[in-house]
């Protein structure tokens, strides 16, 4: 069975932020493409849609434990935002606006969806497998995928998060303080005007 290898390297477009993803059983990985408007708004706000979105507006994401994500350099450039006061936290490299990952709003529940624009290893599909789920694809029918997040995917995410929580992965995240669960960078909350300007519709 394929595993997530430490040979998968991470890095922003300008090279200031670098890292890697450590070994994790393939059963704990979800390789998806998300077509929701929020993911598109995030990329468009950063003016990173050209490096992030596919031809139908999908964002390729590797869902894994945050403890597998190691930042080797440039951590001071890692910032985050939220599209509103509530919801997931979206991380990016401020130096060049490369999207990095999506996480929960608090680090106390471990989860990270590493965005493929932050993955530098070529042919990563040979290591983790191809994209298995295309979620919210009803927003882009040409993507030929699911209308919303499938029950099987959601069940796998929840079970993975509970396992990662039990083994203490929430204390070993590059995005949150391991004791308080607070983000290492204060999230910027986009204004309504900023969201509208970046929205795909």
N, C-alpha and C positions, 0 to 999 in steps of 0.2 A: 504494500500500500504506500502511495506517495506520502511524503512528509514535507512540511515547510522547512526548508533548509536554511542554515545560517549563511549560505551563499547568496541568499536574496538580499541585495543591497538596496538601500534607500537613499534618496537625495533630492534636493530641490533643483530647480532649473539652473540656478546660478552657481550651485556647488557649495554654498556656505553651510547648509544644513545637510549632514550626512548621518547614516545609521544603517542598521540591518534588522532583519526579522529572524528570530531564533527558531530552532526546531520545535515543531508542534505537530501532534498527530493529525492526519488529514481529516479525521472525523470531527475535529474541532475547528474546521475552517469552512467558511461559506464564501464562494466566489460568485458574486452577483453583479448585475448591472441594474441600476436604479434610474427610472425615468421620471421621478416625481419633480414637481415644479420647484420644490425647495432646494434640491440638489443642483438643479439648473441655475436657480437664483444665486446660490453660493458661488458657483463657478463664474457666472456672468458678472457678479459684483467685483470679483477679483480680476476681471478681464482675463480669465484663464480658461474660457470655454474651448479654445482651440487645442489645448493640451489635455483637456479633461473629458469633454463630451464626445460621444461617437456621432455618427452622421444622423442618428435619430434622437439625439439629446440625452443619451444614457451615460451614466457615470459608472465606470467599472470600479468595484470595491472588493477588498479582501477583508472579510470579517474574522477577527481573531482576538485573542486575549491581549490587552495592552502590555502585559508583562513580557510578551515576545518582541515588543518593539523597543529597540535600543537606539538612542541618539548618541552619536560619537562626537559630533562637533556642531556648533551653531545653535545650541539650545536657546540662546538669548534672542534668536530671530523668530522663535516659534510663538505665534499669537493665536487668539481664537475670537470667534464671534458667534452670536446667535441671531437668527432672523427675527426673533421677538423675545419678550421677557421670559418666556418659557420655551421648552423644547431642547433638542439636542445641541451639543456644543460642537462647532466646526473649527478645525485647526488648519493653519496655513503658515507658510514661511513668509514673513513680512518682507524679507530682503528682495524677493522676486515674485511674491504672490502665488507661489505654488501651493495648491491644496494638498493637505497632508492626511487628515483623517477626520472621521466623525466619532464622537463619544457621547455617553450619557451626560447629563448636566452636572452630575456629581461623580467623583471617582470611587465612591463607596460601592458602586455596582460596576464591576469591570467589564468593559466592552470597547473595542476599537474597530472601526471600519476604515482600514488604510486605503486611501484613494490611489488608483494605479498611476496617476501622474507623478506620484512620489516614489514609485518603484523604478529602479534603474536596471535591474537584471533583465536581460533579454529572454524571451521564450519562457516567461514565468509560468505559463500554462502547463509546461512539461513537468513542473515541480508540484503545483497545487491542483492541476486539472483545469479544464475549461470553465467558462461561466456556466453555472448550472441553473440559476434563476434570473429571469428578467422581470423585475417587479414594477408595478404601476405602468406597465407598457401600454395600457389602454389610452394613456395620454399621448402615445406615439404608436399608432396601430402598425406602422411599418416594421416595428421592432419584433412583432410576432411573439409576444410573451404573455405573462400573466397580467390580469387586470389589477391585481393588488398583491400584497405580500401573501404567499401561500401559507396555509396552516402548517404544513410540514416544516417550512423554513422558520416560521415564528417559534414553533415548538423546539427546534434545534437551537435557536438563539437563546431562548430562555433556559434550556437545560445546560448549555455551555456556560452561560453567565453564572448560574448557580454553582456549577463545578469550579469555575475560576474563583468565585467568591470563597468557597470552602477551602481552597488551597492557598488563599491569601494573595491572589494576583492583584487585588485592588491596592495593595501596599507597595506595588512595584510597577508604577506607571510613569511614563515620561510626561504625561499630561496633567497629573494631579498630585497634590501632596499626599503621601502615603498615610499620614496620621489624620489630617483634617478632612481629606477628600475634596478640598477646594482646588480649583484649576491653578496651574502654575502661572498663568497670565490672566489678568482680569478680562472677562469677555466683553467685547464691544457689542452693544445691542443695536442692530440696524434700525434706523428710523423708517417710518412708513414710506417716506419719499425715496429712501435708498432701496427699499424692497421693491417698490413699484418700478424704479428705474432699471433694476436688474431682472425683474420678472420676465419669463418668456412669453407672457401674454398679458 
